[in-house]
Amino acid sequence: MDGVPYVTQCPIENGSSFVYSFDALKSGTYWYYSSYETQRIDGLYGALIVNDPIDQTLFNYQKENIILLSDWYHNEGSELLNFYQFGSVNSSIIEPVPKNTIINGKGVFNCKKYKFNDSMRENCDSYLGSIKYFYFEPNKKYRLRIINTSAMTLFFFSIDGHILQIVEVEGTLTKLSKPYHRIPIHVAQRYSVIPTRLPKYMSISSFMIRGEVNKNSFQSSALDSEKLDDVIAILSYSTDDSEYPTTVPWSYYENTYYDSMRNFKLEDMDSLELEPLIDENIPTNTILYEMTMIISRFYNITTDNVNVTTDNVNVITDNVTTNNVTTDNVTNNVINNMTNKNINVFNQNSLIDGAIYSSIYSKTRGIYVYQPNKTTSTIKEVLEGNIKKFDHYWNAYVFKKYGVLDFLLKNNHTIELVFHLHGHSFWVLDRGNESTPYNSSKELLYTTNFIKRDTVTIPALGWTLIRIRINNPGIWAFGNPIMWHLSTGMMGQIVELPSSLKKLIPPTKWCKMCESYKLDICDNEIF
């Protein structure tokens, strides 16, 4: 029921339907979206909230609202992805920049910032669009569930005149955090906050809600990022929606001298400061896997040959496996032949030692898994967004035993990246950058009170350390949810506890979704 096409199911065909059936065992702020190609960019997503009534008692709030932050492109995602991959082979790799930003589907587009032909410029309304209003009853406390559904943009969420306290991170309840002015929230991340209007603003009834765009989301050479406006909505304590706020963002006080704000210090949330509501001892671990996330272009401009040089290390059974693969000047046909050698269409019988696994219907989206080699406790994998002319191939980790492992996520890109893992919440232990390199001697300090979540950021040219418990049989996608990187191959999968997975009985309709591909993925001898 995870829904990732070619990993855990065949896509839902036009004109057909599929019912996802699952137990909502863990309360929290989640979301649903299409994982098929670029449909998420075009708006196929929404909030999925699992409520636990006890939360209102724990944090003393009476109402709640959902806030979906997103970026918005004025071209279809498939068109933009095609240009990103193939549009200008002589240029550096620059991700498409959105034209504007939205909250719950509403926003303003300042078209005067962009070049149009004369007739379009003449008819340009610089404030085209609409603004979302949120009404708060006075003397009521609210919980805001904030979800970043963007393709790429990192926001700083804030409310003028209010401080924000975190109470939940991606399904994990937290101790009431210290007050913050702004909450950094990247693609696919979710936070619940309790906003509090400060006493000096009690006479004001209308405030701006802001999603300030972090321009560091984009490469410095992406000039259009300078035109991208912050997104705004309005919070009103009055039913009169004609009152337009005149409040200013918290960041304004940091950059402007005010006698009344002389000692002002802008407090942005640091997620490493958050603590789970219930104290938890973290299991110890001695196995570390390094995963480096890079963006690379494999074009050979003068020929159709594909230049590939990677440290392509795939995966694991009991403890570890390393296997270095380097190929140079490899044509499309050679890569297809190499990757599809002895490939098995995914079914329960293919989950065997040393197999070359494939995703469902995977003649063009193969998974290569190597024989185990237990001589080391460290592997290195390059998780790449390959800008290239042939379909990408996903690497797979195979974990056959219950246990605990650490991933050291390394970012070789000049912008902050994101890591998301399906089927798991993991502990986020630490992070750093070039000036604070990873230090394995700190391992003994990671013992208790770390937040569990499913989506984490990796600083530009930096690293993040996470700890995962292997206990959930399945085939789980992982990778960078920034849409342009995900769509060009920055993705892999974990094959977890295959002996238990083979005992699961898939629903008949799940099996039938692959009939149009002329595949029988549910082996009749087993089921």
C-alpha positions as CSV (number, residue, x, y, z in Angstrom):
1,M,0.0,0.0,0.0
2,D,3.0,2.3,-0.2
3,G,2.0,3.4,-3.7
4,V,5.4,4.0,-5.3
5,P,5.1,3.1,-9.0
6,Y,7.6,0.4,-10.2
7,V,8.7,-0.2,-6.6
8,T,5.7,-1.4,-4.8
9,Q,3.0,-1.4,-7.5
10,C,2.2,-0.9,-11.1
11,P,0.7,2.6,-11.8
12,I,-3.1,3.0,-11.7
13,E,-4.2,3.1,-15.3
14,N,-6.3,5.9,-16.8
15,G,-10.0,5.1,-16.1
16,S,-9.3,2.6,-13.4
17,S,-9.1,2.9,-9.6
18,F,-7.4,1.4,-6.6
19,V,-8.4,1.5,-3.0
20,Y,-5.5,1.9,-0.5
21,S,-6.4,0.1,2.7
22,F,-4.2,0.4,5.8
23,D,-4.4,0.7,9.5
24,A,-3.9,4.3,10.8
25,L,-2.0,3.2,13.8
26,K,0.1,6.4,14.4
27,S,-1.4,9.8,14.8
28,G,0.2,12.8,13.2
29,T,0.6,15.1,10.2
30,Y,1.0,13.3,6.9
31,W,0.2,13.9,3.3
32,Y,-0.7,12.0,0.2
33,Y,0.6,12.6,-3.3
34,S,1.2,11.0,-6.7
35,S,4.6,9.4,-7.0
36,Y,4.2,9.0,-10.8
37,E,6.7,11.1,-12.7
38,T,6.0,14.8,-12.2
39,Q,2.3,14.7,-11.2
40,R,3.0,16.1,-7.8
41,I,4.4,19.3,-9.3
42,D,1.1,19.8,-11.1
43,G,-0.9,19.7,-7.9
44,L,-1.8,16.1,-7.2
45,Y,-1.3,16.1,-3.4
46,G,-3.1,16.8,-0.2
47,A,-3.0,16.5,3.6
48,L,-3.6,13.3,5.5
49,I,-4.2,13.8,9.2
50,V,-4.5,11.0,11.8
51,N,-6.1,12.6,14.8
52,D,-5.7,11.5,18.4
53,P,-8.1,13.4,20.7
54,I,-5.7,13.2,23.6
55,D,-3.4,15.7,21.8
56,Q,-5.8,18.5,22.6
57,T,-5.5,17.7,26.3
58,L,-1.7,17.3,26.2
59,F,-1.1,20.7,24.6
60,N,-4.2,22.6,25.7
61,Y,-5.6,23.7,22.3
62,Q,-9.2,23.8,21.1
63,K,-9.0,24.2,17.3
64,E,-6.6,23.4,14.4
65,N,-5.9,24.3,10.9
66,I,-3.9,22.8,8.0
67,I,-1.4,24.9,6.1
68,L,0.0,23.6,2.8
69,L,3.1,25.6,1.6
70,S,4.0,25.1,-2.0
71,D,5.8,26.5,-5.0
72,W,3.9,26.9,-8.3
73,Y,5.2,26.5,-11.8
74,H,3.5,28.0,-14.9
75,N,4.4,25.1,-17.1
76,E,3.6,21.4,-16.7
77,G,6.1,19.4,-14.7
78,S,6.8,17.0,-17.6
79,E,7.8,19.9,-19.9
80,L,10.1,21.4,-17.2
81,L,11.7,18.1,-16.4
82,N,12.5,17.5,-20.1
83,F,14.2,20.9,-20.3
84,Y,16.1,20.2,-17.0
85,Q,17.4,16.9,-18.4
86,F,18.0,17.8,-22.1
87,G,17.4,21.5,-22.7
88,S,21.0,22.8,-22.7
89,V,23.8,20.3,-22.5
90,N,26.5,23.1,-22.5
91,S,25.1,24.8,-19.4
92,S,25.6,23.9,-15.8
93,I,22.8,21.9,-14.1
94,I,20.2,24.4,-12.9
95,E,16.9,23.2,-11.5
96,P,13.8,25.0,-12.7
97,V,12.7,27.9,-10.5
98,P,9.0,28.3,-9.7
99,K,7.1,31.5,-10.8
100,N,5.3,32.0,-7.5
101,T,4.4,30.4,-4.2
102,I,1.1,29.4,-2.6
103,I,-0.6,28.6,0.7
104,N,-3.5,26.1,0.4
105,G,-3.6,26.7,-3.3
106,K,-3.8,30.5,-3.1
107,G,-1.2,33.1,-3.8
108,V,-0.3,36.3,-5.7
109,F,1.8,36.4,-8.9
110,N,3.6,39.7,-9.6
111,C,3.8,39.4,-13.4
112,K,5.5,42.8,-13.8
113,K,8.8,41.1,-12.7
114,Y,8.8,38.9,-15.8
115,K,9.4,39.6,-19.4
116,F,6.3,39.3,-21.6
117,N,5.4,40.5,-25.1
118,D,3.9,44.0,-25.3
119,S,0.2,42.9,-25.2
120,M,0.7,40.7,-22.2
121,R,2.7,43.4,-20.4
122,E,0.0,45.9,-21.0
123,N,-2.7,43.6,-19.5
124,C,-0.5,42.5,-16.6
125,D,-2.1,42.7,-13.2
126,S,0.8,42.8,-10.8
127,Y,-1.3,41.4,-8.0
128,L,-3.1,38.7,-9.9
129,G,-4.4,35.9,-7.6
130,S,-6.0,35.7,-4.2
131,I,-4.9,35.4,-0.5
132,K,-5.9,32.7,1.9
133,Y,-7.7,33.9,5.1
134,F,-7.6,32.0,8.4
135,Y,-10.0,33.1,11.1
136,F,-9.0,32.5,14.8
137,E,-11.6,32.8,17.5
138,P,-10.3,35.2,20.2
139,N,-9.3,33.4,23.4
140,K,-9.0,30.0,21.7
141,K,-5.7,28.2,21.3
142,Y,-4.9,26.7,17.8
143,R,-2.7,24.0,16.5
144,L,-1.3,24.6,13.0
145,R,-0.3,21.6,10.9
146,I,2.3,22.8,8.4
147,I,3.2,20.7,5.4
148,N,5.7,21.7,2.7
149,T,4.3,20.2,-0.5
150,S,6.8,22.0,-2.8
151,A,8.8,20.7,-5.7
152,M,11.9,22.4,-4.5
153,T,11.4,25.4,-2.2
154,L,12.6,25.7,1.4
155,F,10.4,28.1,3.4
156,F,10.7,30.0,6.7
157,F,7.2,29.9,8.1
158,S,6.2,32.6,10.5
159,I,3.3,34.7,11.8
160,D,3.8,38.4,12.4
161,G,3.4,39.3,16.1
162,H,3.3,35.6,17.2
163,I,5.8,33.1,18.6
164,L,5.6,29.5,17.5
165,Q,6.1,26.4,19.7
166,I,6.6,22.9,18.1
167,V,4.4,20.0,19.4
168,E,4.8,17.4,16.6
169,V,7.3,16.5,13.9
170,E,6.1,14.0,11.2
171,G,4.1,11.8,13.5
172,T,6.3,12.2,16.6
173,L,4.9,14.3,19.5
174,T,7.4,16.6,21.1
175,K,7.8,18.3,24.4
176,L,6.5,21.8,24.0
177,S,9.5,23.6,22.4
178,K,11.0,26.9,23.3
179,P,9.4,29.8,21.4
180,Y,10.6,30.5,17.8
181,H,9.9,33.3,15.4
182,R,10.4,31.2,12.2
183,I,10.2,27.5,11.3
184,P,12.5,26.4,8.5
185,I,10.6,23.7,6.5
186,H,11.9,21.9,3.5
187,V,10.2,19.7,0.9
188,A,8.0,16.9,2.4
189,Q,8.6,18.0,6.0
190,R,5.8,18.6,8.4
191,Y,5.5,20.4,11.8
192,S,2.7,21.1,14.2
193,V,3.0,24.4,16.0
194,I,1.1,26.3,18.7
195,P,1.1,30.0,17.8
196,T,0.8,32.6,20.6
197,R,0.0,36.3,20.0
198,L,2.4,38.4,22.0
199,P,1.0,40.9,24.6
200,K,2.2,44.0,22.7
201,Y,0.2,43.0,19.7
202,M,-3.1,42.2,21.5
203,S,-4.7,45.4,20.1
204,I,-4.0,44.3,16.5
205,S,-6.6,41.9,15.0
206,S,-5.1,41.1,11.6
207,F,-1.6,39.6,10.9
208,M,0.4,38.3,8.0
209,I,1.2,34.6,7.8
210,R,4.4,34.2,5.8
211,G,6.3,31.6,3.9
212,E,9.6,33.4,3.3
213,V,11.4,31.8,0.4
214,N,15.0,30.7,1.3
215,K,16.8,31.8,-1.8
216,N,19.5,29.3,-0.9
217,S,17.1,26.6,-2.1
218,F,18.2,27.5,-5.5
219,Q,21.6,27.7,-7.1
220,S,23.1,31.2,-7.3
221,S,23.1,31.0,-11.1
222,A,19.3,30.5,-11.2
223,L,18.5,34.2,-11.7
224,D,14.8,33.8,-11.7
225,S,15.0,32.9,-8.0
226,E,15.5,36.6,-7.2
227,K,12.0,37.3,-8.7
228,L,10.3,34.7,-6.5
229,D,8.1,36.4,-3.9
230,D,7.4,35.1,-0.4
231,V,3.9,33.7,0.0
232,I,1.5,35.3,2.4
233,A,-1.8,34.5,4.0
234,I,-3.9,36.4,6.5
235,L,-4.7,35.5,10.1
236,S,-7.6,37.5,11.5
237,Y,-9.1,37.6,14.9
238,S,-12.0,39.5,13.5
239,T,-14.8,38.4,11.1
240,D,-14.2,41.6,9.1
241,D,-12.0,40.4,6.3
242,S,-11.6,43.8,4.8
243,E,-8.9,44.7,7.3
244,Y,-5.6,44.2,5.5
245,P,-2.6,43.6,7.8
246,T,0.1,46.3,8.1
247,T,2.4,44.1,10.2
248,V,6.0,43.4,9.2
249,P,8.0,40.1,9.2
250,W,10.3,39.2,12.2
251,S,13.3,39.3,9.9
252,Y,12.6,43.0,9.3
253,Y,13.4,43.7,13.0
254,E,16.7,42.0,12.6
255,N,17.8,44.2,9.8
256,T,16.2,47.5,11.0
257,Y,16.9,49.6,14.1
258,Y,14.0,50.0,16.4
259,D,14.3,51.4,19.9
260,S,11.6,49.1,21.1
261,M,13.4,46.1,19.5
262,R,16.9,47.1,20.3
263,N,17.9,43.7,21.7
264,F,15.8,41.7,19.2
265,K,17.3,38.3,18.2
266,L,15.7,36.4,15.4
267,E,15.0,32.8,16.7
268,D,14.8,30.3,13.9
269,M,14.0,26.7,14.9
270,D,16.8,24.2,15.0
271,S,15.3,20.8,14.8
272,L,18.2,19.2,16.8
273,E,16.9,21.2,19.8
274,L,13.6,19.3,19.7
275,E,12.9,16.4,22.1
276,P,10.3,13.7,21.9
277,L,7.4,13.9,24.3
278,I,8.2,10.5,25.7
279,D,11.8,9.9,26.6
280,E,13.3,7.0,24.6
281,N,16.6,5.2,24.9
282,I,18.1,4.8,21.4
283,P,19.5,1.4,20.6
284,T,23.3,1.3,20.1
285,N,24.8,0.5,16.7
286,T,28.2,-0.2,15.3
287,I,27.4,-0.4,11.5
288,L,27.7,2.7,9.5
289,Y,26.8,3.2,5.8
290,E,27.9,6.3,3.9
291,M,25.6,7.6,1.2
292,T,26.8,10.5,-0.9
293,M,24.1,12.5,-2.8
294,I,25.4,14.2,-5.9
295,I,24.1,15.7,-9.1
296,S,26.0,14.8,-12.3
297,R,25.6,15.3,-16.0
298,F,26.6,12.3,-18.1
299,Y,26.4,13.8,-21.6
300,N,29.1,13.4,-24.2
301,I,28.2,16.5,-26.3
302,T,29.9,15.3,-29.5
303,T,28.5,11.8,-29.6
304,D,25.7,9.8,-28.1
305,N,28.0,7.9,-25.8
306,V,27.3,8.2,-22.2
307,N,30.2,9.0,-19.9
308,V,29.8,7.3,-16.5
309,T,32.2,7.3,-13.6
310,T,30.7,6.3,-10.3
311,D,31.6,4.5,-7.1
312,N,28.5,2.5,-7.4
313,V,28.1,0.4,-4.3
314,N,25.0,-1.7,-3.8
315,V,24.0,-3.7,-1.0
316,I,23.6,-5.8,1.9
317,T,22.5,-9.0,3.5
318,D,23.7,-9.7,7.0
319,N,26.1,-6.9,7.8
320,V,27.6,-5.4,4.7
321,T,28.7,-5.5,1.2
322,T,31.0,-3.4,-0.9
323,N,31.5,-3.6,-4.6
324,N,33.1,-0.9,-6.7
325,V,31.9,-0.6,-10.3
326,T,33.4,1.9,-12.8
327,T,32.3,2.2,-16.4
328,D,33.5,4.7,-18.9
329,N,32.2,5.7,-22.3
330,V,29.3,3.3,-22.1
331,T,26.6,3.5,-24.7
332,N,22.9,3.2,-24.0
333,N,22.8,-0.4,-25.3
334,V,25.7,-1.5,-23.2
335,I,24.2,-0.1,-20.0
336,N,20.8,-1.7,-20.8
337,N,22.5,-5.1,-21.4
338,M,24.6,-4.8,-18.3
339,T,21.8,-3.9,-16.0
340,N,19.2,-6.2,-17.4
341,K,21.4,-9.3,-17.4
342,N,19.4,-12.1,-15.7
343,I,16.9,-9.6,-14.4
344,N,13.9,-10.9,-12.6
345,V,10.5,-9.1,-12.8
346,F,9.6,-8.5,-9.2
347,N,7.8,-11.3,-7.5
348,Q,8.2,-13.0,-4.2
349,N,10.4,-15.7,-5.8
350,S,13.0,-13.1,-6.9
351,L,13.9,-12.3,-3.3
352,I,16.8,-14.7,-3.0
353,D,20.5,-14.5,-2.2
354,G,22.6,-12.8,-4.8
355,A,19.7,-12.2,-7.2
356,I,19.5,-9.2,-9.4
357,Y,16.3,-7.6,-8.2
358,S,14.1,-5.5,-10.3
359,S,11.2,-3.2,-9.6
360,I,7.7,-4.2,-10.9
361,Y,7.9,-4.1,-14.7
362,S,11.5,-3.0,-14.6
363,K,13.0,-3.7,-18.0
364,T,13.9,0.0,-18.1
365,R,14.1,0.7,-14.4
366,G,16.4,-2.0,-13.0
367,I,17.8,-2.7,-9.6
368,Y,21.3,-4.2,-9.3
369,V,22.1,-6.0,-6.1
370,Y,25.5,-7.7,-5.6
371,Q,26.7,-10.7,-3.8
372,P,27.5,-10.0,-0.1
373,N,31.0,-9.4,1.0
374,K,31.4,-9.4,4.8
375,T,34.9,-8.2,5.0
376,T,34.1,-4.7,6.1
377,S,31.5,-2.9,8.3
378,T,31.3,0.2,6.0
379,I,29.9,0.6,2.5
380,K,29.8,3.7,0.4
381,E,27.0,4.3,-2.1
382,V,26.7,7.2,-4.5
383,L,23.0,8.2,-4.7
384,E,22.9,10.2,-8.0
385,G,20.6,12.4,-9.9
386,N,21.9,11.6,-13.3
387,I,21.0,14.0,-16.0
388,K,21.3,11.7,-18.9
389,K,19.5,10.3,-22.0
390,F,18.5,6.9,-20.8
391,D,16.3,5.7,-17.9
392,H,17.9,5.7,-14.5
393,Y,18.6,2.6,-12.5
394,W,17.9,2.3,-8.8
395,N,20.2,0.7,-6.3
396,A,18.8,-1.6,-3.7
397,Y,19.9,-2.4,-0.1
398,V,18.9,-5.8,1.0
399,F,18.6,-6.2,4.8
400,K,17.8,-9.8,5.8
401,K,17.9,-9.5,9.6
402,Y,16.3,-7.4,12.2
403,G,18.7,-4.8,13.6
404,V,19.9,-1.2,13.8
405,L,22.1,0.8,11.4
406,D,23.3,4.3,10.8
407,F,23.3,6.2,7.5
408,L,25.8,9.0,7.1
409,L,24.1,11.1,4.5
410,K,26.6,13.3,2.6
411,N,25.7,16.2,0.3
412,N,28.2,17.1,-2.5
413,H,25.8,19.8,-3.8
414,T,25.9,23.6,-3.2
415,I,22.3,23.7,-2.1
416,E,20.6,22.0,0.8
417,L,19.2,18.5,-0.1
418,V,16.5,16.4,1.6
419,F,16.4,12.7,2.4
420,H,13.1,10.8,2.8
421,L,12.5,7.2,3.7
422,H,9.3,5.3,3.2
423,G,8.0,2.8,5.8
424,H,10.1,4.2,8.6
425,S,10.6,7.0,11.1
426,F,14.3,7.3,11.9
427,W,16.3,9.1,14.6
428,V,18.1,12.2,13.5
429,L,21.4,12.2,15.5
430,D,23.6,15.0,14.2
431,R,24.6,17.1,11.3
432,G,27.4,19.3,10.1
433,N,29.2,21.0,7.3
434,E,32.7,21.5,5.9
435,S,33.8,23.2,9.1
436,T,32.3,20.6,11.3
437,P,33.1,17.2,9.8
438,Y,31.6,14.0,11.0
439,N,33.4,12.6,14.1
440,S,32.8,8.9,14.8
441,S,34.1,9.4,18.4
442,K,30.8,11.1,19.2
443,E,28.9,7.9,18.7
444,L,28.7,7.2,22.4
445,L,26.8,10.5,22.9
446,Y,23.8,9.4,20.8
447,T,21.8,7.6,23.5
448,T,18.5,9.3,24.3
449,N,15.9,12.0,23.4
450,F,16.4,12.4,19.7
451,I,13.5,13.1,17.4
452,K,12.2,10.5,15.1
453,R,11.0,11.6,11.7
454,D,10.8,10.4,8.0
455,T,12.3,13.5,6.2
456,V,15.5,15.3,7.0
457,T,17.7,17.9,5.4
458,I,21.4,17.6,4.6
459,P,23.3,20.9,4.6
460,A,25.0,22.1,1.4
461,L,28.4,20.4,1.2
462,G,27.6,18.9,4.6
463,W,26.3,15.7,6.3
464,T,23.5,14.4,8.4
465,L,23.6,11.2,10.6
466,I,20.5,9.1,11.0
467,R,19.7,5.8,12.8
468,I,17.2,3.3,11.4
469,R,15.7,0.2,13.0
470,I,15.2,-2.6,10.5
471,N,11.9,-4.2,11.5
472,N,9.4,-3.6,8.8
473,P,9.2,-6.2,6.0
474,G,8.8,-4.5,2.6
475,I,10.4,-2.8,-0.3
476,W,10.8,0.8,0.7
477,A,11.8,3.7,-1.5
478,F,14.2,6.3,-0.2
479,G,15.8,9.4,-1.8
480,N,15.6,13.1,-2.3
481,P,12.0,14.4,-2.5
482,I,13.1,17.5,-4.3
483,M,11.2,16.7,-7.5
484,W,13.9,17.5,-10.1
485,H,16.5,15.3,-8.3
486,L,14.0,12.5,-7.6
487,S,12.9,12.4,-11.2
488,T,16.4,12.0,-12.5
489,G,17.5,9.1,-10.3
490,M,18.3,10.4,-6.8
491,M,16.4,7.4,-5.4
492,G,17.0,3.9,-4.2
493,Q,15.1,1.2,-2.2
494,I,15.5,-1.0,0.8
495,V,14.5,-4.6,0.5
496,E,13.8,-5.3,4.1
497,L,13.4,-8.7,5.7
498,P,12.7,-10.6,2.5
499,S,12.0,-13.9,4.1
500,S,9.1,-12.3,6.0
501,L,8.1,-10.3,3.0
502,K,7.6,-13.5,1.0
503,K,5.0,-14.6,3.5
504,L,2.8,-11.6,2.9
505,I,-0.3,-12.1,0.7
506,P,-0.9,-9.2,-1.6
507,P,-4.5,-8.1,-2.5
508,T,-5.9,-9.5,-5.7
509,K,-6.5,-6.0,-7.1
510,W,-2.9,-5.1,-6.4
511,C,-1.8,-8.0,-8.5
512,K,-4.2,-7.1,-11.3
513,M,-2.8,-3.6,-11.7
514,C,0.1,-5.1,-13.7
515,E,-2.1,-7.0,-16.2
516,S,-1.8,-4.3,-18.8
517,Y,1.9,-4.9,-18.7
518,K,1.2,-8.6,-19.4
519,L,2.9,-9.5,-16.1
520,D,1.9,-12.0,-13.5
521,I,3.6,-10.5,-10.5
522,C,1.8,-12.7,-8.0
523,D,3.2,-16.2,-8.3
524,N,0.3,-18.7,-8.3
525,E,2.5,-21.3,-6.7
526,I,2.9,-19.1,-3.6
527,F,-0.5,-17.4,-3.5
